């Protein structure tokens, strides 16, 4: 099974479904490879979901979780009483270990995330964990660029919907001059990215204005310098101001002038994930 790109969603869902302990980073002193709120699920001996420390702490956290008891905050690394556990980075990290979190609260959090709602889950000791809905990627396009991006996104555990013109392989079809007919629940929300990938730019005359009227956190479109200039002229004529135009990533992706579908897909996916990471804080 491919895990979601956010390992913390996987850890939360695992404990909600199977029971177990939930370990959460609640303090970082110095540099650390995970963000505040990163989580690890301990489902039993030698069974974990998620990652907190690239292998530095997982064994110790498993022992603490399996020992049971009340929720507690433990410090590792610099300033820790556990002198036998040293962190190579020289930093200190505090982890909330909850051997038996509230099952109903976890199940409610998972259900809310499936409804695409933001969740604030109390952890105890005055800490609250904020979860955003999973990243979604809506690909509107044709040809190998669109299909390669969709495949690469799915390989990373991202939920992807590929919408193509009639006659091309995809999850849904669209018609020239019409907004895409999306399945229920796929109207772009603040955690959905939209990528418009066409060589025939007549398609984007409807699709880009439609996308810019949604709540998508990322909108990008393929095209060279002349196409981009025409695009700005069109959108300006439709009443989109400078702030609205700034939402559009054009040229799309991190790598300028890509020459193969796979490099374009990698370039776009990296930009999309980077933008989503910015939402997580």
N, C-alpha and C positions, 0 to 999 in steps of 0.2 A: 504493500500500500504506500502511495506517495503521501508524505506528510505535508500539511500546509506550510507555506514559506515562513510563517510565524510559528516557531516551535512552541511558544507559550500557549497558543490555542490548542495544540496537540496535547500538551501536558494537562491543561484544564479539562479537556474532553475525556482524556484517559481516566483521570481520577473520578470524574462525574459518572462515567460508565461502569468502572470496575472497582471503585473504592481504592483506598491507599492514602499515602501521604503527599502533601504538596509543599515544596520548598521554594521560597521566593527571595530573590535578592532585594533587600530593603535598605542597604547602605553600602556606599563605595568610597573608599579613602585612597585616592591615587587613580591610576589607570586600571581599566578592567576590560576584558574581552566581551562582556555582556552589558546590556543596559539595566538601569534600575527597573525592578519588576520582572526580570527574567525568571522563568520557572522550570522546575524539574519535578516530574511525577515519579514517586517510588511506589510501584505496584506490588512489590514482593521482593524476596531475595534475588538479586541479580536481574531484576526487571525494572527498567527505568524508561521514561519518555521525556524528551527534552534535553537541555544541556545548560549548565551554569558556568562551567569553569574549564572547558577543554580537557577534562580528565583530572584536574588538580584536586577537586573536592568531592567528586561524586561518591567515592567509596565511603568517605567519612559521613556524608549526608545520608547515605543509605543506612548506615549503622544507627545514626541518631533517629531516623524515621522509624526503623524497625523496633527501636527500644520503646516506642510508645510515649505516653505521658501527655502533658499539656503543651499547647503551642508555645514556642520559645524562640528568642532571637539569639543566634550564635555568631561569634566573630571569629574569622579565620585570617591568617596572615599577620600583618603588622598590628601589634597591640593585642594579639589573641592569647588566651591562656593555653591554647592547644599548641604547645611548643614543638610537638612532633609533626605538625602539619605546616609546611612552609610553602609559600607561593613564590614561584620563580620571578614574578614581576615586582615583588617587593611591596605590593599594595595590601590594603586591608579590605575585607568584605564582610558584611553582615547579612545573614540569611535567616529568614523566618522559617522554622520547621514546624509544620502542623501535621502531626501523625494521623489525625482523624478530622479533616475539615467537614463542615456542614454539607451533607450530601444534597439536601434540597436546594441550598443556595448555589452550589456548583451546577446542578442540573438546570436551575433557573437561568444562570448566567449563560450556559451553553445554548439554551433555547432562545434567549434574547439575541445572542450573536447570530444565530441562524436566521432570525428575523431582521438582521442587519441593523441592530440597535447597539449603541454604545453601552458598555456595562461598567459599573463601579462596584467592585466586590470587596467588602470588608474582610481583612485578613486577621484582625486581632491586633492587640498592642498599639492601637491607634493608626494602623496602616490600612490603606485602601488601594487596591489594584484596579487600574483603568484598562479596559480592553476595547479595541476598535474592531469593527467587522473586518473580515478577511479581505485582502486585496482581490479585486476582480478586474479582468481585462476584457474589454469589448473591442474586437478587431473587425473593422468594416473595410473590406478590400477584396482584391482579386489576385490570382496568380501566386507564384511561389513565395513572394514576400509575406503575404498575409498568412498563408498556410504554415510557413516556417515559424513565424512569430507565435502563432497559436500553439503549435507543437512544442516549441521551446518553453513557453509559459506553463503549459500543462506539465512538462517534465520537471518543473520547479515547484509543483504543487499549487500553482495558481489556478483559480477557477476562471476559465476562458470561454467566451462565446464568439465564434467565428461566423460572421454574416457576409454572404457573398452574393453576386448576381446569379440569377437563375441559370442553371446548367453547370455550376461549379460546386465542388464538394464543400460543404460547410454545415453549420448547425442550424442556420436559418437563411432565408433568401430575402433579397431586397430588389426593388425596381427603380430604374432611373427616374429621378425627379421626385421621389417619395421618401419620407423618413423611414428608417428600418422598422419592420414589424417584429418587435422583440417578444420573446416568451414572457409570461407573467413573472414579475419580480426582477426583471432585468433592466428596468429604467435606471440609467446611471445615477448613483447616489454619491455622497462625498468620499466614498472609498472605492470608486470605480474609475479606471483609466480607459480612455477611448483612443484608439489608434486608427487613423484613416490612411489606407495604403492603396492608392490607385495610380496607374500610369495614365489612364484616361481621366483627366481631372474634371471632366464634366460631371462626374458622379459627386464630387465634393461640394458642388454649388448648393446642394440641398443638405448634404450630410454634416458639413462643418457648422453651418448656422444652427442646425438641429442640436448638435453636440454642445455648442456653446450656450444653448438654452437650458441645459441640464445642470445638475450639481456635480458632475464629474470633477475629480480633483486634478486630473491630467487629461489634456486633449492634445494630440499631436497629429501632424499630417505630413505625408511624403511630398517632395517636389523640389525642383531646382530654383535658382534665383528668380527667373522670369515668372515661374508659377507662383512663387511666394509673393512677388509684387502684385500680381493679378489677384491673388487671394486677399491681400490687405485691402486692395481697391474695392473688391466685391463686398467684403465684410463692413467696410466703412460706409458704403452706399446703403447697406441694410441697417445702419444705425448703431453698429458696435463701436464704442469709444476706445480710447487708448488702454484703459484698464481692462476692458474685455478682451482686446486684441492680445494683451500681455499673457492671457491664459493659454494662448495657442503656442505649442512648441513646434516651431517651424523655422529651420529644418528640424525634423524629428530625430531623436536619438543623440547619443553622446559623441559618436564618431562622425566627422564630416565626410561627405562624399563617399559613402560605402558603395561597393561594387558587386556584392553578392548577397543573395537573400539571407544566408546564415549570419553574415556580419551585420547586416541591417537589423535582423531580429535581435541579435545580442546587444547591439547599440541601443535599440528601443527599450528592450526589457531592462537593461541596466538603468536607463533614465527613469523608467516607470517605478522600479523598485526603490530607487533613490528618493523619488518624490514621496512615495508612500512611507518610507522610513522617516522622512521629515514630519509626517503627521503623527508618528508615534512619539516623537520627542526624545 
